Amino acid sequence: MNFTRWSARLPGTQRRAAARTETAAAAAQDRRGESASSVPAARVEQLTDETGPIPAVDELPVREVLDRVPALVALVHGTDHRLAYVNDAYTTAFGARPPGEPAREALPELAELGLFPLLDQVLRSGKPRTLKSRKAPDGRSYTFTCTPVTDGEGGGGSGVLVFATDVTDHAEAAERLRASERRQRETAVTLQRSLLPQELEQPDDLRIAATYHPGGTEAAVGGDWYDVITLGGGRTALVIGDVMGRGVRAAAVMGQLRTAVRAYARLDLPPHEVLQLLDGLATEIDANQIATCVYAIHDPNEGRLVYASAGHLPILVRDEHGEVHRADEPTGPPLGTGGWMHASGSIALAPGSTAVLYTDGLVERRDEDLDEGIASLERALAGATGTPQVVCDRLVRSAGVTADHDDDVAVLVLQHPARTGPDGDLFRNAALELLGGVEAAPRARAFASGVLTSWRFPPDLHDLGVLATSELVANSLQHGTPPMRLRLRRTDRRLIIEVTDGDDHLPRRRRAEPADESGRGIAIVATIASGWGSRRTPGGGKAVWCEFVLPKGAGH
């Protein structure tokens, strides 16, 4: 093969370099100030220096250049890509190759790399093509550039020059980086999942399910979280949030916020006060880190969700008739912004209703308006029936969330079942307005005794319930103000006794001295009951409650 008869159609970078060489030569000639008519334009190969003529590209011996370059070079020609030449580097990498043979037989390594369709394409189009970072049979990684070549003397022959650059170091570095990113993501996902509830608390009056889907492998895990917290007295707190940002840092901030929410929930504060505390904490954790959050409280006696939102998406509720409602207001700015007074709102959650709390990964799409995503979720919720877990799965599926989804998704579904028949007999309420001063105490004891008897509680639980009622009512009559009310509630798991009055001073348990005439009521209640607590009520005043865990089979 006569290499001086072949010229390569160089890729764009090389063509531009050659053009700059010719331009520089022409500019040098112009600077000599010689007339174009008296001195012919200098050719590139006529450039000289002190040692003599400088050879131009056209005069370089192609065979010698290709033999010495460290890259792998092969030349094939014709439609069957018959091998015309391989350089020394190619021979060192893959061994000697017989010229004149079709490439599929002479260069089997190119077949393993899937390079032949690219050779056909280059031959047809006459344009160079590049195949980046392919691992060859010798264990090295190469980037292949295939350039069309033609017979420079008009012979009409055509071929392809295959130029392979060893990029093993780059490929291995990239793989190490990808492995490091995978490990970091696995660490973040493990941290994220460990900080989420391993098992959801199941309140007496609600049925709850949740799901969490981390973003796909190309997306770092985010800071989505959810939680269910039983507050006592039949009330339940539900929370869902999303820390902005991704990776281990977002998961760590999420864990701190979730722990803080559980601690603040034990104070039994209104939702907006919990968010107020979280807002300040988020600023202390990281002034540059913000998070959205919804905190809601369900009280079965009121049949409503009372909630506060810090920049989070609205709660959706499907009522017992199948109509979906959106809890839009009020909504404050995200946690960590500071200086905002949050407010609480409410939405009905009657028996037979289903509520959904979710993060933006479920409804936000790059090519779709956020309101349209929420509207799509509303339509999916309207037709999603079944258990909370079934509803969860259907909502995630209807939103098109897959393993390679580009954002984290957290969904919390709660149902307030409509109980009838024997199941309904296990959930009872009874209330008495406490009127008339001190004579209200014996009336309250008689009322509690009659109710607990009708609920067929065993004698020991009946007596404990009457005693707890007596102490709570006496405490309210002595330290509270009207209006006062006694409420008894039973579920399938516990008996709850609650007394409300108009004074907002919360009682505390203290040690009464032998000579003290008061101060023992709350201590007695705390001793005999499974749990007790107090909270301020929205209209001003307080509620003091205690509960007893029912023995298995009680009341059946």
C-alpha positions as CSV (number, residue, x, y, z in Angstrom):
1,M,0.0,0.0,0.0
2,N,1.4,3.4,-1.0
3,F,0.5,5.7,2.0
4,T,1.5,8.9,0.1
5,R,-1.5,8.3,-2.1
6,W,-4.0,8.4,0.8
7,S,-5.3,11.5,2.5
8,A,-7.5,11.5,5.6
9,R,-10.5,13.8,6.1
10,L,-9.3,15.1,9.4
11,P,-11.7,15.8,12.2
12,G,-12.7,19.4,12.8
13,T,-10.0,20.3,15.4
14,Q,-7.2,19.1,13.0
15,R,-8.7,20.9,10.0
16,R,-8.8,24.1,12.0
17,A,-5.2,23.7,13.1
18,A,-4.1,23.2,9.5
19,A,-6.1,26.3,8.4
20,R,-4.4,28.3,11.1
21,T,-1.0,27.2,9.8
22,E,-1.8,28.4,6.3
23,T,-3.1,31.7,7.6
24,A,0.0,32.3,9.6
25,A,2.2,31.7,6.6
26,A,0.2,34.1,4.5
27,A,0.3,36.7,7.2
28,A,4.1,36.4,7.5
29,Q,4.4,36.9,3.7
30,D,2.3,40.1,3.9
31,R,4.5,41.5,6.7
32,R,7.5,41.3,4.4
33,G,5.9,44.0,2.3
34,E,6.7,42.3,-1.0
35,S,4.5,42.9,-4.0
36,A,2.1,40.0,-4.8
37,S,2.9,40.6,-8.5
38,S,6.7,40.4,-8.1
39,V,7.0,37.5,-5.5
40,P,4.8,34.4,-5.7
41,A,2.9,33.4,-2.6
42,A,4.9,31.2,-0.4
43,R,3.8,27.6,0.1
44,V,3.7,26.1,3.5
45,E,6.4,23.5,2.7
46,Q,8.8,26.4,1.7
47,L,9.0,27.8,5.2
48,T,12.6,27.9,6.4
49,D,14.6,28.6,9.6
50,E,18.3,29.0,10.3
51,T,18.9,25.3,9.8
52,G,17.2,25.0,6.5
53,P,13.7,24.2,5.0
54,I,11.0,23.0,7.5
55,P,9.0,20.1,6.2
56,A,5.3,20.7,5.9
57,V,2.6,18.2,6.7
58,D,2.3,17.1,3.0
59,E,6.0,16.1,3.0
60,L,5.9,14.0,6.2
61,P,6.4,10.3,5.7
62,V,3.0,8.9,6.7
63,R,4.1,5.4,7.3
64,E,6.9,6.5,9.6
65,V,4.5,8.8,11.6
66,L,1.8,6.1,12.0
67,D,4.3,3.5,13.0
68,R,5.6,5.6,15.9
69,V,2.5,7.2,17.4
70,P,1.4,5.6,20.7
71,A,-2.2,5.3,19.6
72,L,-3.5,2.2,17.9
73,V,-4.0,2.7,14.2
74,A,-5.5,0.4,11.6
75,L,-6.4,1.2,7.9
76,V,-9.2,-0.8,6.1
77,H,-10.6,-0.2,2.7
78,G,-13.5,-1.4,0.6
79,T,-17.0,-2.4,1.6
80,D,-15.8,-5.5,3.4
81,H,-13.1,-3.4,5.2
82,R,-10.1,-5.3,4.1
83,L,-7.1,-4.7,6.3
84,A,-4.4,-2.5,4.7
85,Y,-2.3,-1.7,7.7
86,V,-1.9,-1.8,11.4
87,N,0.9,0.1,13.3
88,D,3.3,-1.2,15.9
89,A,1.1,-0.1,18.8
90,Y,-1.8,-2.1,17.5
91,T,0.4,-5.1,17.0
92,T,1.7,-4.8,20.5
93,A,-1.9,-4.7,21.9
94,F,-3.6,-7.4,19.9
95,G,-0.8,-9.2,18.0
96,A,0.1,-9.3,14.3
97,R,-2.7,-9.0,11.8
98,P,-2.6,-10.4,8.2
99,P,-3.1,-7.6,5.6
100,G,-5.6,-8.1,2.8
101,E,-8.1,-10.1,4.9
102,P,-11.6,-8.8,5.7
103,A,-11.7,-7.0,9.0
104,R,-14.2,-9.4,10.5
105,E,-11.6,-12.1,10.2
106,A,-8.4,-10.0,10.6
107,L,-9.6,-7.8,13.4
108,P,-12.0,-9.8,15.6
109,E,-11.5,-7.5,18.5
110,L,-13.3,-4.7,16.6
111,A,-16.2,-7.1,16.2
112,E,-16.4,-7.6,19.9
113,L,-16.4,-3.9,20.4
114,G,-19.3,-3.5,18.0
115,L,-17.3,-1.2,15.7
116,F,-18.2,-2.6,12.3
117,P,-21.6,-0.8,12.0
118,L,-19.7,2.4,12.7
119,L,-17.2,1.6,9.9
120,D,-20.1,1.1,7.5
121,Q,-21.7,4.4,8.6
122,V,-18.4,6.3,8.1
123,L,-17.9,4.7,4.7
124,R,-21.4,5.6,3.5
125,S,-21.5,9.2,4.9
126,G,-17.9,10.2,4.4
127,K,-17.9,11.8,7.9
128,P,-15.8,10.9,10.9
129,R,-17.4,9.2,13.9
130,T,-16.2,8.6,17.4
131,L,-16.9,5.8,19.9
132,K,-16.0,6.8,23.4
133,S,-14.4,4.7,26.1
134,R,-15.0,1.0,25.1
135,K,-13.2,-1.8,27.0
136,A,-11.3,-4.0,24.6
137,P,-10.4,-7.7,25.0
138,D,-6.9,-6.7,26.2
139,G,-8.5,-5.2,29.3
140,R,-7.7,-1.6,28.3
141,S,-10.2,1.1,27.4
142,Y,-10.0,3.0,24.2
143,T,-11.8,5.8,22.4
144,F,-12.1,5.0,18.7
145,T,-12.1,7.7,16.0
146,C,-13.0,6.4,12.5
147,T,-12.1,8.8,9.7
148,P,-12.9,8.3,6.0
149,V,-9.8,8.3,3.6
150,T,-9.7,8.6,-0.2
151,D,-7.1,7.9,-2.9
152,G,-5.4,11.3,-3.3
153,E,-4.6,10.6,-7.0
154,G,-8.1,10.1,-8.1
155,G,-8.0,6.3,-8.0
156,G,-11.5,6.3,-6.5
157,G,-10.5,4.0,-3.7
158,S,-12.0,4.6,-0.2
159,G,-11.3,3.3,3.2
160,V,-11.5,4.1,6.9
161,L,-8.6,5.0,9.3
162,V,-9.3,3.6,12.8
163,F,-7.5,5.6,15.4
164,A,-7.7,4.3,19.0
165,T,-6.6,6.3,22.0
166,D,-5.9,4.6,25.3
167,V,-8.2,6.1,27.9
168,T,-7.9,3.4,30.5
169,D,-6.7,5.8,33.3
170,H,-9.7,8.1,32.6
171,A,-12.1,5.2,32.4
172,E,-10.9,3.7,35.7
173,A,-11.0,7.1,37.4
174,A,-14.6,7.6,36.1
175,E,-15.5,4.2,37.4
176,R,-14.0,4.9,40.8
177,L,-16.0,8.1,40.9
178,R,-19.2,6.3,40.0
179,A,-18.5,3.7,42.6
180,S,-17.9,6.4,45.2
181,E,-21.2,8.1,44.2
182,R,-23.0,4.8,44.5
183,R,-21.5,4.2,47.9
184,Q,-22.5,7.7,49.0
185,R,-26.0,7.2,47.7
186,E,-26.3,3.8,49.4
187,T,-25.1,5.4,52.7
188,A,-27.7,8.3,52.3
189,V,-30.5,5.8,51.5
190,T,-29.6,3.6,54.5
191,L,-29.4,6.7,56.7
192,Q,-32.7,8.0,55.3
193,R,-34.5,4.7,55.8
194,S,-33.1,4.2,59.3
195,L,-34.3,7.7,60.3
196,L,-37.9,7.0,59.1
197,P,-40.3,5.0,61.3
198,Q,-39.5,1.3,61.0
199,E,-43.0,0.5,62.0
200,L,-45.9,3.1,62.0
201,E,-47.8,3.6,65.2
202,Q,-51.4,2.5,64.6
203,P,-53.9,4.7,66.6
204,D,-57.2,3.3,67.8
205,D,-59.4,5.4,65.6
206,L,-57.3,5.6,62.4
207,R,-55.8,3.1,59.9
208,I,-52.5,4.3,58.5
209,A,-50.0,3.3,55.8
210,A,-47.0,5.1,54.3
211,T,-44.5,4.5,51.6
212,Y,-41.1,6.0,50.7
213,H,-39.4,5.8,47.3
214,P,-35.8,7.2,47.0
215,G,-34.9,8.9,43.7
216,G,-33.3,6.8,40.9
217,T,-29.7,5.9,40.7
218,E,-28.8,9.1,38.9
219,A,-30.3,11.2,41.7
220,A,-28.9,11.6,45.2
221,V,-31.4,10.8,48.0
222,G,-33.3,13.7,49.4
223,G,-34.7,14.5,52.8
224,D,-38.3,13.4,52.7
225,W,-39.8,12.1,55.9
226,Y,-43.1,11.2,57.6
227,D,-44.2,10.2,61.1
228,V,-47.2,9.1,63.1
229,I,-47.3,10.1,66.8
230,T,-50.0,9.0,69.3
231,L,-50.5,11.8,71.7
232,G,-52.7,10.0,74.2
233,G,-56.4,10.7,75.0
234,G,-57.2,9.2,71.5
235,R,-55.5,12.0,69.6
236,T,-52.9,11.4,66.9
237,A,-50.3,13.7,65.3
238,L,-49.3,13.2,61.7
239,V,-46.4,14.9,60.0
240,I,-44.7,14.9,56.6
241,G,-41.9,17.0,55.4
242,D,-39.2,17.6,52.8
243,V,-35.7,19.0,53.4
244,M,-34.4,20.9,50.4
245,G,-31.2,19.5,49.0
246,R,-29.8,16.0,48.5
247,G,-27.4,13.5,49.9
248,V,-26.2,12.6,53.4
249,R,-26.5,16.2,54.6
250,A,-30.2,16.4,53.7
251,A,-30.9,13.1,55.4
252,A,-29.1,14.1,58.5
253,V,-31.0,17.4,58.8
254,M,-34.2,15.4,58.2
255,G,-33.3,13.1,61.1
256,Q,-32.8,16.1,63.4
257,L,-36.1,17.6,62.4
258,R,-38.0,14.4,62.8
259,T,-36.6,13.8,66.3
260,A,-37.5,17.4,67.3
261,V,-41.1,16.9,66.0
262,R,-41.5,13.9,68.2
263,A,-40.2,15.8,71.2
264,Y,-42.4,18.9,70.5
265,A,-45.4,16.6,69.9
266,R,-45.1,15.4,73.5
267,L,-45.9,18.9,74.7
268,D,-49.3,18.5,73.0
269,L,-49.1,22.0,71.4
270,P,-51.3,23.3,68.6
271,P,-49.9,22.6,65.2
272,H,-48.9,26.2,64.5
273,E,-46.9,26.3,67.7
274,V,-45.0,23.1,66.8
275,L,-44.1,24.6,63.5
276,Q,-43.0,27.8,65.2
277,L,-40.5,25.8,67.3
278,L,-39.3,23.8,64.3
279,D,-38.7,27.0,62.4
280,G,-36.3,28.3,65.0
281,L,-34.6,24.9,65.2
282,A,-34.1,24.6,61.5
283,T,-32.3,27.9,61.5
284,E,-30.0,26.7,64.2
285,I,-29.2,23.5,62.5
286,D,-28.2,25.1,59.2
287,A,-29.1,28.7,58.3
288,N,-28.8,27.7,54.6
289,Q,-31.1,24.7,54.9
290,I,-34.8,25.0,54.5
291,A,-37.6,22.4,54.7
292,T,-41.3,22.2,54.1
293,C,-43.6,20.5,56.6
294,V,-47.2,19.8,57.5
295,Y,-48.1,18.9,61.1
296,A,-51.7,17.8,61.7
297,I,-53.6,16.5,64.7
298,H,-56.6,14.2,64.6
299,D,-59.1,14.2,67.4
300,P,-61.8,11.5,67.0
301,N,-64.2,13.5,69.1
302,E,-64.1,16.5,66.8
303,G,-64.0,14.6,63.4
304,R,-61.4,17.0,62.0
305,L,-57.8,17.4,61.1
306,V,-56.3,20.5,62.6
307,Y,-53.1,21.3,60.8
308,A,-50.4,23.9,60.1
309,S,-48.3,24.0,56.9
310,A,-44.8,25.5,56.4
311,G,-44.6,25.8,52.6
312,H,-45.8,22.3,52.0
313,L,-48.3,20.9,49.5
314,P,-52.0,20.8,50.6
315,I,-53.5,17.8,52.4
316,L,-56.2,16.0,50.3
317,V,-59.2,14.4,51.9
318,R,-61.8,12.1,50.2
319,D,-65.0,12.2,52.2
320,E,-67.4,9.4,52.8
321,H,-69.3,10.3,49.6
322,G,-66.1,10.1,47.4
323,E,-65.7,13.8,46.9
324,V,-62.1,15.1,47.2
325,H,-61.3,18.3,49.2
326,R,-58.1,20.3,49.2
327,A,-56.8,21.9,52.4
328,D,-55.2,25.0,50.9
329,E,-55.1,27.5,53.7
330,P,-53.4,28.6,55.8
331,T,-49.8,28.0,54.5
332,G,-46.7,29.8,55.8
333,P,-43.1,29.9,54.4
334,P,-40.8,26.9,54.7
335,L,-39.0,26.1,57.9
336,G,-35.7,27.9,58.4
337,T,-36.8,31.2,56.9
338,G,-37.6,32.7,60.4
339,G,-39.8,35.7,61.4
340,W,-43.1,34.2,60.4
341,M,-46.1,33.5,62.7
342,H,-47.7,30.3,61.5
343,A,-51.4,29.7,61.9
344,S,-53.6,26.5,62.2
345,G,-56.4,25.5,60.0
346,S,-58.7,22.5,59.8
347,I,-60.4,20.2,57.4
348,A,-63.2,17.6,58.1
349,L,-62.2,14.0,58.5
350,A,-65.5,12.2,59.3
351,P,-65.9,8.5,59.6
352,G,-65.5,6.9,56.1
353,S,-62.9,9.6,55.0
354,T,-59.4,9.1,53.7
355,A,-56.6,11.8,53.9
356,V,-53.4,11.9,51.9
357,L,-50.2,13.7,52.9
358,Y,-47.3,13.6,50.3
359,T,-44.1,15.3,49.2
360,D,-43.6,17.1,45.9
361,G,-41.9,14.1,44.2
362,L,-45.3,12.6,43.8
363,V,-46.9,15.5,41.8
364,E,-44.1,17.7,40.5
365,R,-42.9,17.2,36.9
366,R,-40.5,19.3,34.8
367,D,-42.9,19.5,31.9
368,E,-46.1,20.0,33.9
369,D,-47.5,22.7,36.1
370,L,-47.6,21.8,39.8
371,D,-51.3,22.5,40.1
372,E,-52.0,20.1,37.3
373,G,-50.0,17.4,39.2
374,I,-52.1,18.0,42.3
375,A,-55.3,17.9,40.2
376,S,-54.1,14.5,38.8
377,L,-53.5,13.2,42.3
378,E,-57.0,14.4,43.3
379,R,-58.5,12.4,40.4
380,A,-56.5,9.3,41.4
381,L,-57.6,9.6,45.0
382,A,-61.2,9.9,44.0
383,G,-61.0,6.5,42.4
384,A,-58.6,4.8,44.9
385,T,-60.5,2.6,47.4
386,G,-59.3,-0.2,49.7
387,T,-57.0,-0.3,52.6
388,P,-54.5,2.6,53.3
389,Q,-51.7,0.5,51.8
390,V,-53.7,-0.3,48.7
391,V,-54.5,3.4,48.3
392,C,-50.8,4.3,48.8
393,D,-49.7,1.9,46.1
394,R,-52.4,3.1,43.7
395,L,-51.5,6.7,44.1
396,V,-47.8,6.1,43.5
397,R,-48.5,3.9,40.5
398,S,-50.9,6.5,39.0
399,A,-48.3,9.2,39.4
400,G,-45.9,7.1,37.2
401,V,-43.3,6.7,40.0
402,T,-40.7,4.1,38.9
403,A,-37.3,2.9,40.2
404,D,-35.5,5.6,38.1
405,H,-37.8,8.4,39.3
406,D,-35.8,11.7,39.5
407,D,-37.0,12.7,43.0
408,D,-37.8,11.2,46.4
409,V,-41.4,10.4,47.1
410,A,-43.1,10.0,50.5
411,V,-46.8,9.3,50.9
412,L,-48.8,9.0,54.1
413,V,-52.4,7.8,53.9
414,L,-54.9,7.7,56.8
415,Q,-58.4,6.5,57.0
416,H,-61.1,7.1,59.6
417,P,-63.2,4.0,59.3
418,A,-66.9,4.1,59.5
419,R,-67.6,1.3,62.1
420,T,-71.0,-0.5,62.3
421,G,-72.3,-3.6,63.8
422,P,-70.2,-5.5,66.4
423,D,-67.1,-3.4,65.5
424,G,-69.1,-0.2,66.2
425,D,-70.0,-1.5,69.7
426,L,-66.4,-1.4,70.6
427,F,-66.2,2.4,70.0
428,R,-68.5,4.4,72.3
429,N,-68.7,7.9,73.6
430,A,-70.5,9.4,76.6
431,A,-70.4,13.0,77.9
432,L,-71.8,15.0,80.9
433,E,-71.9,18.7,81.5
434,L,-70.6,19.4,85.0
435,L,-73.0,22.0,86.5
436,G,-74.0,23.1,90.0
437,G,-70.7,23.3,91.9
438,V,-69.5,20.7,94.4
439,E,-72.6,18.6,93.9
440,A,-71.3,17.9,90.4
441,A,-68.7,15.5,91.8
442,P,-71.1,12.7,93.1
443,R,-73.2,13.2,89.9
444,A,-70.0,12.6,87.8
445,R,-69.1,9.5,89.8
446,A,-72.6,8.1,89.3
447,F,-72.6,8.9,85.6
448,A,-69.2,7.2,85.1
449,S,-70.3,4.1,87.1
450,G,-73.5,3.7,85.0
451,V,-71.6,4.2,81.7
452,L,-68.8,1.7,82.5
453,T,-71.4,-0.8,83.7
454,S,-73.3,-0.5,80.4
455,W,-70.1,-1.0,78.6
456,R,-69.6,-4.3,80.5
457,F,-66.2,-3.5,81.9
458,P,-64.8,-6.0,84.5
459,P,-65.2,-4.9,88.1
460,D,-61.6,-3.9,88.7
461,L,-61.5,-1.7,85.6
462,H,-64.9,-0.3,86.5
463,D,-63.7,0.8,89.9
464,L,-60.4,2.3,88.6
465,G,-62.4,4.3,86.0
466,V,-64.8,5.7,88.6
467,L,-61.8,6.6,90.9
468,A,-60.0,8.4,88.1
469,T,-63.2,10.2,87.1
470,S,-63.7,11.4,90.7
471,E,-60.1,12.7,91.0
472,L,-60.1,14.5,87.6
473,V,-63.5,16.1,88.3
474,A,-62.5,17.2,91.8
475,N,-59.3,18.7,90.5
476,S,-61.3,20.7,87.9
477,L,-63.9,21.8,90.4
478,Q,-61.2,23.1,92.7
479,H,-58.8,24.7,90.2
480,G,-60.8,25.3,87.1
481,T,-63.6,27.5,85.9
482,P,-66.8,26.8,84.0
483,P,-67.8,25.5,81.5
484,M,-66.8,22.0,82.7
485,R,-67.4,18.8,80.9
486,L,-66.7,15.1,81.5
487,R,-66.2,12.8,78.5
488,L,-65.8,9.0,78.6
489,R,-64.6,7.2,75.5
490,R,-63.9,3.6,74.8
491,T,-62.1,2.0,71.8
492,D,-61.3,-1.5,71.1
493,R,-58.0,-1.0,73.0
494,R,-58.5,1.5,75.8
495,L,-60.8,3.5,78.1
496,I,-60.2,7.3,77.9
497,I,-61.5,9.7,80.6
498,E,-61.2,13.5,79.9
499,V,-62.3,16.6,81.8
500,T,-62.3,20.1,80.3
501,D,-62.8,23.4,81.9
502,G,-62.3,27.1,81.1
503,D,-59.0,27.7,83.0
504,D,-55.8,27.4,80.9
505,H,-53.5,26.6,83.9
506,L,-52.1,23.1,83.3
507,P,-51.9,20.8,86.3
508,R,-48.6,19.1,87.2
509,R,-47.8,16.1,89.2
510,R,-46.1,16.9,92.5
511,R,-45.3,15.3,95.8
512,A,-47.8,16.1,98.5
513,E,-46.6,16.4,102.1
514,P,-48.5,14.5,104.8
515,A,-50.1,17.6,106.1
516,D,-51.2,18.8,102.7
517,E,-55.0,18.7,102.1
518,S,-54.6,18.8,98.3
519,G,-52.2,17.9,95.6
520,R,-52.8,14.2,95.5
521,G,-55.4,13.9,92.8
522,I,-53.1,14.0,89.7
523,A,-50.6,11.7,91.6
524,I,-53.4,9.2,92.2
525,V,-54.5,9.3,88.6
526,A,-50.9,8.9,87.3
527,T,-50.4,5.9,89.6
528,I,-53.6,4.0,88.6
529,A,-53.8,4.9,84.9
530,S,-51.8,3.6,81.9
531,G,-51.1,7.3,81.0
532,W,-52.3,10.8,81.6
533,G,-51.7,14.3,80.2
534,S,-53.1,17.8,79.8
535,R,-53.3,20.4,77.0
536,R,-54.7,23.8,76.3
537,T,-57.8,23.9,74.2
538,P,-58.2,26.2,71.2
539,G,-61.0,28.3,72.7
540,G,-59.2,28.9,75.9
541,G,-59.1,26.5,78.8
542,K,-57.6,23.1,79.2
543,A,-58.3,19.4,79.0
544,V,-56.9,16.8,81.5
545,W,-57.1,13.2,80.5
546,C,-56.1,9.7,81.5
547,E,-56.4,6.3,79.8
548,F,-56.5,2.7,80.7
549,V,-55.4,-0.1,78.4
550,L,-58.2,-2.7,78.2
551,P,-57.5,-6.3,79.0
552,K,-57.9,-8.6,76.1
553,G,-61.6,-9.4,75.6
554,A,-62.9,-6.6,77.8
555,G,-66.4,-5.6,77.0
556,H,-67.0,-8.4,74.4
